[in-house]
Amino acid sequence: MKRILLSAFTLCCCTLAFGQLLHIEAPADTALTNKAFLYSNFGVERDIFKDGNVCNYDNPAIQQQTKMILFLADYSTFYVVVEPGQTLKVSVTRDGQSGKCEAHYEGKNAALTELTNRMRYFVPGKNYGNDSRLGKTDTLSYEEAFAQQDKLYAELQQFAMKLNDDSERADNLCLIKDQYIQNLISLHMDRASRNGQAPLHVAALQQLITQVNPNDTTVSEGLRSKYLLAKMPICINDSTPVNEYIDQEISAIVTYITEPGLRTGLLKDMANQVANAHGGEIDTERHWARLQQVGGDDVTAPYQAVIDAKRKTAPGTPCPDLAYTDAEGNTHHISELFGRTLMIDIWATWCGPCKAEIPHIEKLVEAYKDDPRLQFVSIIID
């Protein structure tokens, strides 16, 4: 009997210790906790502070280490790394003067959570093109920006060494180096753009990217993309002609990406961009022919239907002679209306805005009912 009671007690203790993924304590202020939520690949968990300023969160669907984002009501955000069988304790504090929130972590994944949050701020720190567009004053020199990157890189490496798991430590050191090189490339690219230089002609940038093997499948998509931009023989800024940019991007993929899967994937991305681009600035036919030439059907087939639809609806293309049925059941052809200006209204009974505009369309119909040059056609799709 004692053994049974002991087992039950042990089970109870385990349940208390590991029955939740997250334990969050925040200041007793509804301005922080009201409508706060957690976001992850498993969806959104809303109104998480059901017990005042304390949140105890669990989700049986989470079966492996998972990254989540905590959103507080004042727009403060924090990454948290949770794991089945482990409770991550999060203590949120707020500075009395600045009002800024900070989070402190306890538990098995506390160091990884802290590192993940620090990585959010590992950015180039300087973007002349973006600052110019926003009217911001650029106060940081490129030399200072590069020195700042070196300092942050060293600090993050040192922090990553605190991770106890060997594999986790190695993965994060690789991630930190990957982002470091991306940031340095961005700074070189930004300075080249400011000086009207092509990235391919910046010696320091070309020396930097010798550290990157774009055909290594373990290299991040972001770093691979930065590598290809660094190989552009044209200056990249807001005034770069979009068609020339697309030409050079396709050429960079063809020239520098030899791994078959990566090459096909990148060319497919280009095909997607070209096929789904809006506006008349992009020469769709020119780039589509090039993509078919360098990639074949493997690249263009998934988006060929979009291209075909654009060709059929391009300005100046003859309208197909479609058949339709009127309210009395009579069949008509669009060709009966050729020679007139058509206003075609497509609507449905479940569409509120569609129904709201009907009275206005009726007024137009009445106003132009005697004008033979204009014909209104209303099509319901219920």
C-alpha positions in Angstrom: 0.0 0.0 0.0 2.9 2.4 0.9 4.5 1.5 -2.5 1.3 2.4 -4.3 0.9 5.7 -2.5 4.5 6.5 -3.1 4.1 5.9 -6.9 1.0 8.1 -6.9 2.9 10.8 -5.1 5.8 10.6 -7.6 3.4 10.7 -10.5 1.8 13.8 -9.0 5.1 15.6 -8.6 6.1 14.8 -12.1 2.8 16.2 -13.4 3.4 19.4 -11.4 6.9 19.7 -12.6 6.4 18.8 -16.3 2.8 19.5 -16.9 3.4 22.8 -18.7 5.7 24.1 -21.3 5.7 27.7 -20.2 5.3 29.6 -17.0 5.2 33.4 -17.6 5.0 36.1 -14.9 4.4 39.7 -16.0 3.8 42.9 -14.1 0.2 43.2 -12.8 -0.8 45.6 -15.6 -3.6 44.9 -18.1 -1.8 47.2 -20.5 0.7 44.3 -20.9 -1.4 41.2 -20.3 -4.8 42.1 -21.9 -5.0 40.3 -25.3 -1.4 39.0 -25.1 -0.9 35.9 -27.2 1.6 33.2 -28.2 2.4 32.4 -31.9 4.0 29.3 -33.3 3.7 26.9 -36.2 0.9 25.3 -34.2 -1.2 28.4 -34.4 -2.1 31.3 -32.2 -3.0 30.9 -28.5 -4.9 34.1 -27.5 -5.7 35.7 -24.1 -3.0 33.6 -22.4 -3.0 35.5 -19.1 -6.1 33.9 -17.7 -4.9 34.1 -14.1 -4.2 37.8 -13.8 -0.5 38.4 -14.5 0.4 34.6 -14.7 0.3 32.4 -17.7 0.7 28.6 -17.5 0.8 27.2 -21.0 0.8 23.6 -22.3 0.1 22.1 -25.7 0.1 18.3 -26.2 0.5 18.8 -30.0 4.1 20.1 -29.3 6.2 16.9 -29.4 9.7 18.4 -30.0 11.7 21.5 -29.3 9.7 24.5 -30.7 10.3 28.2 -31.1 7.3 30.4 -30.1 6.8 34.2 -30.0 5.3 35.9 -27.0 3.4 39.1 -28.0 2.4 41.4 -25.1 -0.3 44.0 -25.4 2.2 46.9 -25.6 3.7 45.3 -28.7 6.8 44.0 -26.9 7.8 40.6 -28.4 10.0 37.8 -27.1 11.1 34.5 -28.5 10.7 31.5 -26.2 12.0 28.0 -26.9 9.8 25.2 -25.4 10.3 21.5 -25.2 8.1 18.6 -24.0 8.9 17.5 -20.5 10.6 20.9 -19.7 9.1 24.1 -18.2 10.6 27.4 -19.4 10.0 30.1 -16.8 9.8 33.6 -18.1 9.8 36.7 -15.9 8.8 39.9 -17.6 9.9 43.2 -16.0 9.3 46.8 -17.1 11.6 49.8 -16.5 9.8 52.4 -14.6 11.3 55.3 -16.5 11.5 54.1 -20.1 8.6 51.7 -19.9 10.6 49.2 -21.9 10.0 45.5 -21.1 12.7 42.9 -20.5 12.4 39.2 -20.1 14.5 36.8 -17.9 14.5 33.1 -18.4 15.0 30.0 -16.3 15.0 26.3 -17.3 16.8 23.9 -19.7 16.3 26.1 -22.8 16.9 29.4 -21.0 20.3 30.0 -22.7 19.0 29.1 -26.1 16.0 31.4 -25.6 18.3 34.3 -24.6 20.5 33.7 -27.6 17.5 33.5 -30.0 16.4 36.9 -28.7 19.8 38.4 -29.0 20.0 37.3 -32.6 17.0 39.5 -33.4 19.2 42.5 -33.1 22.1 41.1 -35.1 21.5 43.3 -38.2 23.7 45.4 -40.4 22.9 48.5 -38.5 23.2 50.8 -41.5 21.0 51.0 -44.7 21.6 54.2 -46.6 19.1 53.4 -49.3 16.3 52.7 -46.8 17.2 55.7 -44.7 17.1 58.0 -47.7 13.7 56.8 -48.7 12.4 57.3 -45.1 14.1 60.7 -44.8 16.3 59.5 -41.9 19.6 61.1 -41.0 22.5 58.6 -41.5 24.9 59.1 -38.6 26.9 55.8 -38.5 29.9 55.5 -40.7 30.6 52.3 -42.6 33.8 51.8 -40.6 31.8 52.1 -37.4 29.2 49.7 -38.8 31.7 47.1 -39.7 33.4 47.4 -36.2 30.0 47.0 -34.6 29.4 43.8 -36.5 32.7 42.4 -35.4 31.8 43.2 -31.8 28.4 41.7 -32.0 29.7 38.6 -33.7 32.3 38.0 -31.0 29.6 38.5 -28.2 27.2 36.1 -29.8 29.9 33.4 -30.3 30.8 33.7 -26.7 27.2 33.4 -25.6 26.6 30.4 -27.8 29.4 28.6 -26.1 27.2 28.5 -23.0 24.9 26.0 -24.7 25.4 22.6 -23.1 24.3 20.4 -26.0 27.2 19.9 -28.4 25.0 19.7 -31.5 22.9 22.7 -30.5 26.1 24.7 -29.8 27.6 23.8 -33.2 24.4 24.6 -35.1 24.0 28.0 -33.5 27.7 28.9 -34.1 27.1 28.1 -37.8 23.9 30.2 -37.7 25.7 33.2 -36.1 28.5 33.0 -38.7 26.0 32.8 -41.5 24.2 35.9 -40.3 27.6 37.7 -39.7 28.6 37.2 -43.3 25.2 38.3 -44.6 25.4 41.5 -42.6 28.9 42.2 -43.9 27.7 41.6 -47.5 24.8 43.9 -46.9 27.1 46.7 -45.7 29.4 46.3 -48.7 26.4 46.3 -51.0 24.9 49.4 -49.4 28.2 51.3 -49.8 28.5 50.1 -53.4 25.0 51.3 -54.1 25.7 54.7 -52.5 28.9 55.1 -54.6 27.3 53.9 -57.8 29.5 50.8 -58.0 28.6 47.3 -59.2 29.0 44.7 -56.4 31.2 42.6 -58.7 33.8 45.3 -58.9 34.1 45.8 -55.1 37.3 43.9 -54.2 36.6 43.6 -50.5 33.2 42.2 -51.1 34.5 39.6 -53.6 37.2 38.6 -51.1 34.5 38.2 -48.4 32.3 35.9 -50.4 35.1 33.5 -51.0 34.1 32.1 -47.6 30.7 31.1 -49.1 30.0 28.0 -51.2 26.7 28.8 -52.8 26.3 25.1 -53.9 26.5 23.8 -50.3 22.9 22.7 -49.5 23.5 23.6 -45.8 24.1 27.3 -46.6 21.0 29.4 -45.7 18.8 30.8 -48.5 19.5 34.3 -47.2 23.3 33.9 -47.5 23.0 32.2 -51.0 20.8 35.1 -52.1 23.3 37.6 -50.8 26.1 35.8 -52.6 24.3 36.0 -56.0 23.6 39.7 -55.4 27.3 40.2 -54.7 28.1 38.8 -58.2 25.9 41.4 -60.0 27.9 43.3 -62.7 25.5 46.3 -62.4 24.9 48.9 -59.7 21.9 47.9 -57.6 19.7 50.8 -56.3 16.2 52.3 -56.8 17.1 53.5 -60.3 18.2 50.1 -61.6 16.0 49.1 -64.6 13.9 46.2 -63.4 14.3 44.1 -66.6 18.1 44.5 -66.5 18.0 43.4 -62.8 16.0 40.3 -63.6 18.4 39.5 -66.5 21.4 39.7 -64.3 19.7 37.7 -61.5 18.9 34.8 -63.9 22.5 35.0 -65.2 24.0 34.8 -61.7 22.0 31.7 -61.0 23.0 30.0 -64.2 26.7 31.0 -63.8 27.3 30.3 -60.1 24.7 27.6 -59.0 25.7 24.2 -60.3 24.0 22.0 -57.8 20.9 20.7 -59.7 18.3 20.9 -57.0 19.4 24.4 -55.9 19.6 25.6 -59.4 16.2 24.4 -60.4 14.7 25.7 -57.1 16.1 29.2 -57.7 15.0 29.3 -61.3 11.5 28.2 -60.2 11.4 31.1 -57.8 12.3 33.4 -60.6 9.6 31.9 -62.8 7.1 32.5 -60.0 8.1 36.1 -59.7 8.0 36.7 -63.4 4.6 34.9 -63.9 2.9 36.7 -61.0 4.3 40.1 -61.5 1.7 42.9 -61.9 2.0 46.0 -64.0 3.5 46.6 -67.4 7.0 47.4 -66.3 8.3 43.8 -66.5 9.0 42.3 -69.9 7.3 39.0 -69.1 7.8 37.4 -72.6 11.5 38.2 -72.6 12.2 36.7 -69.2 9.9 33.7 -69.8 11.7 32.8 -73.0 15.0 33.0 -71.1 13.8 30.8 -68.2 12.5 28.2 -70.7 15.9 28.2 -72.4 18.0 27.8 -69.2 15.5 25.7 -67.1 13.1 23.9 -69.5 9.7 22.6 -68.4 11.0 21.7 -64.9 11.2 25.4 -64.2 8.3 26.9 -66.2 5.6 24.2 -66.2 4.2 25.0 -62.7 3.5 28.6 -63.8 2.7 28.1 -67.6 -1.0 28.4 -66.9 -0.5 31.8 -65.4 1.5 33.0 -68.5 -1.1 31.5 -70.8 -3.9 33.4 -69.0 -1.9 36.7 -69.2 -1.4 36.2 -72.9 -5.1 35.7 -73.5 -6.0 38.8 -71.5 -3.2 41.1 -72.6 -4.3 44.5 -73.9 -5.2 44.3 -77.7 -5.8 40.5 -77.6 -9.1 39.6 -79.2 -11.7 38.6 -76.7 -12.7 34.9 -76.8 -16.3 34.4 -78.0 -17.7 33.2 -74.6 -21.2 31.9 -74.2 -23.5 32.8 -71.3 -27.1 32.4 -70.2 -29.4 35.3 -69.3 -32.0 35.4 -66.6 -34.6 33.9 -68.9 -32.4 30.9 -69.8 -31.5 32.2 -73.3 -27.9 31.6 -74.5 -25.9 34.5 -75.9 -22.4 35.0 -77.1 -20.0 37.8 -76.3 -19.6 38.4 -80.0 -23.1 39.9 -80.1 -21.8 42.8 -78.1 -18.5 43.4 -80.0 -18.2 46.9 -81.2 -19.5 48.4 -77.9 -17.8 49.4 -74.7 -18.7 46.8 -72.1 -18.9 47.3 -68.4 -18.9 43.7 -66.9 -20.0 43.4 -63.3 -19.2 40.0 -61.7 -21.0 39.5 -58.4 -22.5 37.0 -55.9 -25.4 37.0 -53.4 -22.9 36.2 -50.6 -20.7 39.2 -51.4 -21.8 42.2 -49.3 -19.8 44.9 -51.2 -21.1 43.5 -54.5 -24.7 43.9 -53.4 -24.0 47.3 -51.9 -22.9 48.7 -55.3 -25.9 47.4 -57.2 -28.0 50.6 -56.7 -25.2 52.6 -58.1 -24.8 50.4 -61.1 -28.6 50.6 -61.7 -28.3 54.4 -61.8 -25.6 54.1 -64.4 -27.7 51.7 -66.5 -30.6 54.2 -66.4 -28.3 57.1 -67.3 -26.8 55.3 -70.4 -29.8 53.2 -71.4 -30.2 55.1 -74.7 -26.5 55.1 -75.6 -25.8 52.3 -78.1 -22.1 52.6 -77.6 -22.2 51.3 -74.0 -23.5 47.9 -72.8 -23.8 46.7 -69.1 -23.4 43.0 -68.5 -24.0 41.6 -64.9 -22.8 38.1 -64.2 -23.7 36.2 -61.0 -21.4 33.4 -60.0 -23.5 31.7 -57.3 
